[in-house]
Structures are given as structure tokens and as C-alpha cells.
Amino acid sequence: MSVIIDDATALAFERPTDGQPYDETDISVRAYVTRIPEDKLDVYDHDWSDDEVVAWDGGFRDDGDLMLVCCERDVDVAEFRAVLEEFLRFREERASV
């Protein structure tokens, strides 16, 4: 199911609002996830292995971390998957409002 979100909604997701401290890398990975095309998001499968997620995304380095600019730390597939799944829930919630 395709859920289209606008730029303001994407921006709202980029900054964590759970009260926990966050760094530049948190914002970068969240921004990265909001820019994954909708048709690509639609085929994501929670049950995929880490290797399948890495292949699906195509943005991971050979060392297994996500290729991001302006980041303070590395993002592995587990963190990427957690942010991605949080975003999928976020956009579903926004679509049902």
C-alpha cells in the first residue's frame, strides 16, 4: 500500500520527539529513510534477513554500515531497520488521520 507524505511530514519525522537525546547521525538516518521512494518502501518485508535488507536498500558500504554523509557514528543494519520500521508506522499513522 502506497502512502504519500509531504515534505512537512517527512521533516517532522527527521527530528526524534520521544524526549531521548539525539545526535546528527540520528537525524541523518531518519532523513535518509524519509527519502526512500514510496514504491520501494511498499515492497519492504519485515521478515527479510539483514543481508536482504542491505541488498534491498543498496546504500550500505562493504563494511556493513549505511553510507551517510555528515554523521558522527556508523549506522548498522539493525539501527537502520529500527528507524525504517518506525518510519513505516509513522507514515501509516499519518495516512489514517
Number of C-alpha atoms within 10 A of each C-alpha: 9 14 14 14 14 8 10 9 14 18 13 12 18 19 16 14 10 7 6 6 8 12 12 13 17 21 18 18 21 22 17 18 23 24 11 12 11 14 12 11 19 12 11 16 12 11 8 11 11 15 11 13 19 20 11 16 16 11 14 18 12 8 8 15 18 21 17 17 9 9 15 12 12 13 19 17 18 12 15 21 17 11 18 21 16 15 18 18 12 15 19 16 10 13 12 7 5
